[in-house]
Protein backbone atom coordinates (compact mmCIF):
# COMPACT_ATOMS: atom_id res chain seq x y z
CA UNK A 1 0.00 0.00 0.00
CA UNK A 2 2.80 2.46 0.85
CA UNK A 3 3.82 2.68 -2.80
CA UNK A 4 0.38 3.68 -4.06
CA UNK A 5 0.17 7.40 -4.74
CA UNK A 6 -3.14 9.29 -4.65
CA UNK A 7 -3.64 12.81 -5.96
CA UNK A 8 -6.27 14.60 -3.86
CA UNK A 9 -7.81 17.65 -5.59
CA UNK A 10 -9.91 19.60 -3.07
CA UNK A 11 -10.42 23.35 -2.66
CA UNK A 12 -11.51 23.14 1.00
CA UNK A 13 -8.40 23.17 3.20
CA UNK A 14 -10.31 21.52 6.06
CA UNK A 15 -11.58 18.67 3.88
CA UNK A 16 -8.19 18.40 2.20
CA UNK A 17 -6.42 17.95 5.57
CA UNK A 18 -9.01 15.49 6.85
CA UNK A 19 -9.04 13.31 3.72
CA UNK A 20 -5.27 13.54 3.40
CA UNK A 21 -4.81 12.35 6.98
CA UNK A 22 -7.23 9.45 6.53
CA UNK A 23 -5.49 8.34 3.32
CA UNK A 24 -2.03 8.54 4.87
CA UNK A 25 -3.18 6.54 7.88
CA UNK A 26 -4.40 3.91 5.42
CA UNK A 27 -0.89 3.72 3.98
CA UNK A 28 -1.19 5.84 0.82
CA UNK A 29 1.29 8.42 -0.42
CA UNK A 30 -0.81 11.58 -0.84
CA UNK A 31 -0.22 14.58 -3.09
CA UNK A 32 -2.71 17.47 -2.76
CA UNK A 33 -3.92 20.23 -5.06
CA UNK A 34 -6.17 23.19 -4.27
CA UNK A 35 -8.20 23.15 -7.53
CA UNK A 36 -8.49 21.56 -10.94
CA UNK A 37 -5.81 23.71 -12.58
CA UNK A 38 -3.22 22.85 -9.95
CA UNK A 39 -4.40 19.24 -10.01
CA UNK A 40 -3.71 18.91 -13.74
CA UNK A 41 -0.30 20.48 -13.34
CA UNK A 42 0.68 18.14 -10.49
CA UNK A 43 -0.66 15.09 -12.31
CA UNK A 44 1.62 15.93 -15.24
CA UNK A 45 4.68 17.29 -13.47
CA UNK A 46 5.04 15.13 -10.36
CA UNK A 47 5.30 11.36 -10.14
CA UNK A 48 2.29 9.82 -11.84
CA UNK A 49 -0.50 9.11 -9.31
CA UNK A 50 -2.10 5.68 -9.17
CA UNK A 51 -5.53 7.20 -8.50
CA UNK A 52 -7.12 10.65 -8.31
CA UNK A 53 -9.75 11.88 -5.85
CA UNK A 54 -11.37 15.13 -6.90
CA UNK A 55 -14.05 17.46 -5.59
CA UNK A 56 -16.95 18.51 -7.86
CA UNK A 57 -17.29 22.22 -7.06
CA UNK A 58 -13.97 24.10 -7.32
CA UNK A 59 -12.92 27.57 -8.52
CA UNK A 60 -11.24 28.13 -11.93
CA UNK A 61 -11.61 24.51 -13.03
CA UNK A 62 -14.32 22.37 -11.46
CA UNK A 63 -14.40 18.60 -11.07
CA UNK A 64 -16.02 17.77 -14.45
CA UNK A 65 -13.62 20.11 -16.25
CA UNK A 66 -10.67 18.56 -14.42
CA UNK A 67 -11.87 15.04 -15.37
CA UNK A 68 -12.10 16.02 -19.03
CA UNK A 69 -8.57 17.40 -18.86
CA UNK A 70 -7.24 14.17 -17.35
CA UNK A 71 -9.00 11.93 -19.85
CA UNK A 72 -7.89 14.09 -22.78
CA UNK A 73 -4.23 13.55 -21.88
CA UNK A 74 -2.81 10.34 -23.40
CA UNK A 75 -0.40 9.97 -20.48
CA UNK A 76 -3.07 10.38 -17.79
CA UNK A 77 -6.29 8.94 -19.24
CA UNK A 78 -5.83 5.47 -17.75
CA UNK A 79 -5.59 6.81 -14.18
CA UNK A 80 -8.85 6.09 -12.31
CA UNK A 81 -10.63 9.27 -11.19
CA UNK A 82 -13.11 9.20 -8.30
CA UNK A 83 -15.33 12.22 -7.89
CA UNK A 84 -15.78 12.77 -4.15
CA UNK A 85 -18.52 15.30 -3.46
CA UNK A 86 -21.47 16.36 -1.34
CA UNK A 87 -23.66 16.86 -4.43
CA UNK A 88 -26.03 13.92 -4.68
CA UNK A 89 -28.44 15.05 -7.38
CA UNK A 90 -28.79 12.72 -10.35
CA UNK A 91 -27.81 15.38 -12.90
CA UNK A 92 -24.59 16.04 -10.95
CA UNK A 93 -23.75 12.35 -11.00
CA UNK A 94 -24.48 12.12 -14.72
CA UNK A 95 -22.37 15.19 -15.44
CA UNK A 96 -19.49 13.87 -13.36
CA UNK A 97 -19.51 10.40 -14.91
CA UNK A 98 -19.91 11.68 -18.46
CA UNK A 99 -16.97 14.01 -17.97
CA UNK A 100 -14.75 10.99 -17.44
CA UNK A 101 -15.00 10.14 -13.75
CA UNK A 102 -14.73 6.41 -13.08
CA UNK A 103 -16.84 6.62 -9.92
CA UNK A 104 -18.98 9.16 -8.07
CA UNK A 105 -19.19 8.87 -4.29
CA UNK A 106 -20.36 11.01 -1.39
CA UNK A 107 -17.77 12.57 0.88
CA UNK A 108 -17.55 10.46 4.05
CA UNK A 109 -19.51 11.54 7.11
CA UNK A 110 -19.19 8.42 9.25
CA UNK A 111 -16.79 5.52 9.84
CA UNK A 112 -18.89 3.36 7.51
CA UNK A 113 -18.63 6.00 4.75
CA UNK A 114 -14.86 6.09 5.23
CA UNK A 115 -14.62 2.30 4.91
CA UNK A 116 -16.76 2.41 1.76
CA UNK A 117 -14.47 5.10 0.32
CA UNK A 118 -11.40 2.95 1.01
CA UNK A 119 -13.13 -0.11 -0.47
CA UNK A 120 -13.92 1.79 -3.68
CA UNK A 121 -10.35 3.07 -3.87
CA UNK A 122 -8.99 -0.47 -3.53
CA UNK A 123 -11.43 -1.74 -6.15
CA UNK A 124 -10.42 0.90 -8.68
CA UNK A 125 -6.73 0.32 -7.99
CA UNK A 126 -7.26 -3.39 -8.69
CA UNK A 127 -9.02 -2.53 -11.95
CA UNK A 128 -6.20 -0.15 -12.86
CA UNK A 129 -3.62 -2.85 -12.11
CA UNK A 130 -5.47 -5.26 -14.38
CA UNK A 131 -5.55 -2.63 -17.12
CA UNK A 132 -1.82 -2.07 -16.78
CA UNK A 133 -1.20 -5.80 -16.86
CA UNK A 134 -3.38 -6.17 -19.94
CA UNK A 135 -1.66 -3.24 -21.64
CA UNK A 136 1.76 -4.77 -20.93
CA UNK A 137 0.65 -8.13 -22.26
CA UNK A 138 -0.73 -6.45 -25.37
CA UNK A 139 2.56 -4.63 -25.80
CA UNK A 140 4.49 -7.87 -25.53
CA UNK A 141 2.07 -9.60 -27.89
CA UNK A 142 2.39 -6.78 -30.40
CA UNK A 143 6.18 -6.96 -30.20
CA UNK A 144 6.06 -10.74 -30.63
CA UNK A 145 3.64 -10.37 -33.52
CA UNK A 146 5.92 -7.88 -35.25
CA UNK A 147 8.88 -10.20 -34.76
CA UNK A 148 6.93 -13.19 -36.04
CA UNK A 149 5.64 -11.23 -39.03
CA UNK A 150 9.17 -10.13 -39.86
CA UNK A 151 10.47 -13.70 -39.61
CA UNK A 152 7.57 -15.09 -41.66
CA UNK A 153 8.09 -12.45 -44.33
CA UNK A 154 11.77 -13.37 -44.43
CA UNK A 155 10.89 -17.07 -44.62
CA UNK A 156 8.42 -16.30 -47.43
CA UNK A 157 11.17 -14.58 -49.39
CA UNK A 158 13.47 -17.55 -48.83
CA UNK A 159 10.74 -19.98 -49.88
CA UNK A 160 9.99 -18.03 -53.05
CA UNK A 161 13.69 -17.84 -53.82
CA UNK A 162 13.73 -21.65 -53.69
CA UNK A 163 10.95 -21.85 -56.29
CA UNK A 164 12.68 -22.10 -59.66
CA UNK A 165 11.84 -20.02 -62.69
CA UNK A 166 10.38 -21.84 -65.66
CA UNK A 167 13.21 -23.37 -67.70
CA UNK A 168 14.06 -21.77 -71.02
CA UNK A 169 12.81 -23.81 -74.00
CA UNK A 170 15.31 -26.25 -75.50
CA UNK A 171 12.87 -27.67 -78.00
CA UNK A 172 9.13 -27.66 -78.69
CA UNK A 173 7.88 -27.00 -75.17
CA UNK A 174 7.25 -23.74 -73.34
CA UNK A 175 6.65 -23.65 -69.58
CA UNK A 176 4.98 -21.11 -67.26
CA UNK A 177 4.35 -21.39 -63.54
CA UNK A 178 2.43 -19.54 -60.85
CA UNK A 179 2.49 -20.19 -57.13
CA UNK A 180 0.07 -18.44 -54.77
CA UNK A 181 0.29 -19.46 -51.07
CA UNK A 182 -2.80 -19.02 -48.91
CA UNK A 183 -0.67 -17.65 -46.06
CA UNK A 184 2.81 -16.19 -45.82
CA UNK A 185 4.19 -19.69 -46.18
CA UNK A 186 2.76 -22.46 -48.31
CA UNK A 187 2.88 -26.23 -48.44
CA UNK A 188 2.96 -26.65 -52.22
CA UNK A 189 6.23 -27.31 -53.97
CA UNK A 190 7.35 -27.69 -57.56
CA UNK A 191 10.63 -28.21 -59.34
CA UNK A 192 12.15 -28.71 -62.79
CA UNK A 193 14.98 -31.11 -63.62
CA UNK A 194 17.10 -30.88 -66.76
CA UNK A 195 17.61 -34.51 -67.73
CA UNK A 196 19.75 -36.07 -70.43
CA UNK A 197 18.55 -36.47 -74.02
CA UNK A 198 16.66 -33.15 -73.90
CA UNK A 199 14.14 -34.37 -71.37
CA UNK A 200 12.55 -32.21 -68.69
CA UNK A 201 11.38 -33.58 -65.35
CA UNK A 202 8.56 -31.65 -63.68
CA UNK A 203 7.38 -32.28 -60.12
CA UNK A 204 4.32 -30.85 -58.37
CA UNK A 205 3.65 -31.87 -54.77
CA UNK A 206 1.24 -30.71 -52.09
CA UNK A 207 2.00 -31.19 -48.40
CA UNK A 208 -1.09 -31.44 -46.19
CA UNK A 209 -2.03 -28.16 -44.54
CA UNK A 210 -0.27 -24.87 -45.01
CA UNK A 211 1.89 -22.60 -42.89
CA UNK A 212 5.28 -23.10 -41.24
CA UNK A 213 5.14 -26.88 -40.76
CA UNK A 214 3.96 -27.56 -44.29
CA UNK A 215 6.49 -25.11 -45.73
CA UNK A 216 9.36 -26.87 -43.96
CA UNK A 217 8.14 -30.27 -45.13
CA UNK A 218 7.74 -29.00 -48.69
CA UNK A 219 11.39 -27.97 -48.67
CA UNK A 220 12.30 -31.46 -47.50
CA UNK A 221 10.23 -33.00 -50.33
CA UNK A 222 11.99 -30.82 -52.86
CA UNK A 223 15.42 -31.83 -51.56
CA UNK A 224 14.58 -35.53 -51.62
CA UNK A 225 13.04 -35.36 -55.09
CA UNK A 226 16.06 -33.58 -56.56
CA UNK A 227 18.30 -36.52 -55.74
CA UNK A 228 15.75 -39.07 -56.91
CA UNK A 229 15.29 -37.31 -60.26
CA UNK A 230 18.88 -38.23 -61.16
CA UNK A 231 18.70 -41.78 -59.84
CA UNK A 232 15.42 -43.03 -61.35
CA UNK A 233 14.23 -43.55 -64.89
CA UNK A 234 10.45 -43.65 -64.47
CA UNK A 235 8.10 -41.12 -62.81
CA UNK A 236 6.50 -43.83 -60.67
CA UNK A 237 9.88 -44.73 -59.23
CA UNK A 238 10.47 -41.17 -58.09
CA UNK A 239 7.13 -41.00 -56.28
CA UNK A 240 7.68 -44.37 -54.65
CA UNK A 241 11.11 -43.18 -53.54
CA UNK A 242 9.55 -40.02 -52.09
CA UNK A 243 7.10 -42.12 -50.11
CA UNK A 244 9.79 -44.34 -48.62
CA UNK A 245 12.34 -41.62 -47.88
CA UNK A 246 9.73 -39.11 -46.70
CA UNK A 247 8.26 -41.48 -44.13
CA UNK A 248 11.11 -40.82 -41.70
CA UNK A 249 10.58 -37.03 -41.89
CA UNK A 250 6.81 -36.59 -41.95
CA UNK A 251 5.27 -36.17 -38.47
CA UNK A 252 2.16 -38.15 -37.67
CA UNK A 253 -0.85 -36.72 -39.47
CA UNK A 254 1.16 -35.20 -42.30
CA UNK A 255 1.42 -36.54 -45.83
CA UNK A 256 1.71 -35.22 -49.36
CA UNK A 257 0.37 -35.85 -52.83
CA UNK A 258 2.53 -35.67 -55.92
CA UNK A 259 2.57 -35.72 -59.71
CA UNK A 260 5.76 -36.21 -61.69
CA UNK A 261 6.23 -36.27 -65.42
CA UNK A 262 9.15 -36.48 -67.81
CA UNK A 263 8.61 -34.54 -71.03
CA UNK A 264 10.65 -35.02 -74.18
CA UNK A 265 11.27 -31.49 -75.40
CA UNK A 266 11.95 -32.69 -78.96
CA UNK A 267 8.87 -34.86 -79.48
CA UNK A 268 6.30 -33.84 -76.82
CA UNK A 269 6.22 -37.39 -75.43
CA UNK A 270 5.11 -37.50 -71.78
CA UNK A 271 5.71 -40.20 -69.19
CA UNK A 272 3.90 -39.51 -65.94
CA UNK A 273 2.65 -40.82 -62.61
CA UNK A 274 0.71 -39.36 -59.72
CA UNK A 275 -0.27 -40.34 -56.18
CA UNK A 276 -3.33 -38.77 -54.55
CA UNK A 277 -2.94 -35.72 -56.78
CA UNK A 278 -5.52 -34.02 -59.02
CA UNK A 279 -5.28 -35.22 -62.63
CA UNK A 280 -3.29 -33.16 -65.10
CA UNK A 281 -5.38 -31.67 -67.91
CA UNK A 282 -4.41 -31.46 -71.56
CA UNK A 283 -6.32 -28.92 -73.65
CA UNK A 284 -6.18 -28.29 -77.36
CA UNK A 285 -8.16 -28.17 -80.60
CA UNK A 286 -9.59 -31.67 -79.99
CA UNK A 287 -10.96 -30.96 -76.49
CA UNK A 288 -9.64 -31.76 -73.00
CA UNK A 289 -8.29 -35.06 -71.72
CA UNK A 290 -7.03 -36.08 -68.29
CA UNK A 291 -3.82 -37.67 -67.11
CA UNK A 292 -5.09 -39.53 -64.08
CA UNK A 293 -3.31 -39.92 -60.76
CA UNK A 294 -3.23 -43.09 -58.64
CA UNK A 295 -5.01 -43.11 -55.25
CA UNK A 296 -2.98 -42.96 -52.07
CA UNK A 297 -0.69 -40.66 -50.07
CA UNK A 298 3.05 -40.07 -50.02
CA UNK A 299 5.20 -39.87 -46.91
CA UNK A 300 3.55 -42.64 -44.92
CA UNK A 301 5.49 -45.60 -46.38
CA UNK A 302 2.57 -47.38 -48.03
CA UNK A 303 3.28 -46.89 -51.74
CA UNK A 304 4.74 -50.11 -53.17
CA UNK A 305 5.65 -49.02 -56.66
CA UNK A 306 3.53 -46.59 -58.66
CA UNK A 307 2.10 -47.40 -62.06
CA UNK A 308 2.70 -44.70 -64.63
CA UNK A 309 1.41 -43.99 -68.12
CA UNK A 310 2.31 -41.98 -71.20
CA UNK A 311 0.79 -39.45 -73.56
CA UNK A 312 1.99 -36.96 -76.11
CA UNK A 313 1.53 -33.23 -76.42
CA UNK A 314 0.57 -32.37 -79.97
CA UNK A 315 1.17 -28.97 -81.60
CA UNK A 316 -1.16 -26.37 -80.11
CA UNK A 317 -1.89 -28.42 -76.99
CA UNK A 318 -1.14 -27.40 -73.41
CA UNK A 319 -0.82 -29.50 -70.27
CA UNK A 320 -1.84 -28.03 -66.91
CA UNK A 321 -0.52 -29.38 -63.61
CA UNK A 322 -2.07 -27.97 -60.44
CA UNK A 323 -2.64 -28.55 -56.73
CA UNK A 324 -6.05 -29.12 -55.15
CA UNK A 325 -6.24 -25.57 -53.81
CA UNK A 326 -7.44 -24.61 -57.30
CA UNK A 327 -10.52 -26.85 -57.74
CA UNK A 328 -11.28 -26.66 -54.00
CA UNK A 329 -11.45 -22.84 -53.92
CA UNK A 330 -14.87 -21.91 -52.51
CA UNK A 331 -17.22 -19.02 -53.09
CA UNK A 332 -19.07 -17.37 -50.13
CA UNK A 333 -21.75 -20.10 -50.40
CA UNK A 334 -19.12 -22.89 -50.08
CA UNK A 335 -19.46 -23.90 -53.73
CA UNK A 336 -16.11 -25.16 -55.01
CA UNK A 337 -14.53 -23.95 -58.22
CA UNK A 338 -14.40 -27.56 -59.36
CA UNK A 339 -12.67 -29.60 -62.04
CA UNK A 340 -15.47 -29.18 -64.61
CA UNK A 341 -15.38 -25.40 -64.35
CA UNK A 342 -11.60 -25.53 -64.68
CA UNK A 343 -11.73 -27.73 -67.79
CA UNK A 344 -14.30 -25.45 -69.44
CA UNK A 345 -12.21 -22.36 -68.66
CA UNK A 346 -9.00 -23.92 -69.93
CA UNK A 347 -10.57 -25.23 -73.11
CA UNK A 348 -11.96 -21.77 -73.83
CA UNK A 349 -8.40 -20.40 -73.82
CA UNK A 350 -6.50 -23.34 -75.27
CA UNK A 351 -5.01 -21.15 -78.00
CA UNK A 352 -3.56 -18.60 -75.55
CA UNK A 353 0.08 -18.52 -74.53
CA UNK A 354 1.00 -20.13 -71.18
CA UNK A 355 1.14 -16.89 -69.20
CA UNK A 356 -2.25 -15.78 -70.49
CA UNK A 357 -3.73 -19.14 -69.49
CA UNK A 358 -2.40 -18.59 -65.96
CA UNK A 359 -3.89 -15.08 -65.91
CA UNK A 360 -7.30 -16.37 -66.98
CA UNK A 361 -7.30 -19.03 -64.27
CA UNK A 362 -6.17 -16.51 -61.62
CA UNK A 363 -8.91 -14.05 -62.56
CA UNK A 364 -11.60 -16.72 -62.59
CA UNK A 365 -10.62 -18.11 -59.16
CA UNK A 366 -10.46 -14.64 -57.58
CA UNK A 367 -13.86 -13.76 -59.04
CA UNK A 368 -15.28 -17.06 -57.72
CA UNK A 369 -13.98 -16.61 -54.16
CA UNK A 370 -14.59 -12.82 -53.88
CA UNK A 371 -14.69 -10.99 -51.58
CA UNK A 372 -12.50 -13.56 -49.81
CA UNK A 373 -9.41 -15.29 -51.17
CA UNK A 374 -8.72 -18.99 -51.72
CA UNK A 375 -8.21 -20.81 -48.43
CA UNK A 376 -5.47 -23.13 -49.69
CA UNK A 377 -2.23 -22.78 -51.62
CA UNK A 378 -2.56 -22.84 -55.41
CA UNK A 379 0.25 -23.96 -57.70
CA UNK A 380 -0.23 -24.15 -61.48
CA UNK A 381 2.23 -25.17 -64.19
CA UNK A 382 1.42 -24.87 -67.89
CA UNK A 383 3.45 -26.80 -70.48
CA UNK A 384 2.64 -25.92 -74.07
CA UNK A 385 3.64 -27.52 -77.36
CA UNK A 386 4.57 -24.52 -79.46
CA UNK A 387 4.84 -26.47 -82.69
CA UNK A 388 8.26 -25.07 -83.45
CA UNK A 389 11.71 -24.92 -81.94
Secondary structure, 3 states (H helix, E strand, C coil): CCCCEEEEECCCHHHHHHHHHHHHHCCCEEEEECCHHHHHHHHHHCCCCCEEEECCCCCCCCHHHHHHHHHHCCCCCCCEEEEEECCCCHHHHHHHHHCCCCEEEECCCCHHHHHHHHHHHHHHHHHHHHHHHHHHHHHHHHHHHHHHHHHHHHHHHHHHHHCCCCCCCCCCEEEEEEEECCCCCCCEEEEEEEECCCEEEEEEEEECCCCHHHHHHHHHHHHHHHHHHHHCCCHHHHHHHHHHHHCCCCCCCCCEEEEEEEEECCCCEEEEEEECCCCEEEECCCCCEEECCECCCECCCCCCCCCCEEEECCCCCEEEEECCCCCCCECCCCCECCHHHHHHHHHHCCCCCHHHHHHHHHHHHHHHHCCCCCCCCEEEEEEEECCCC
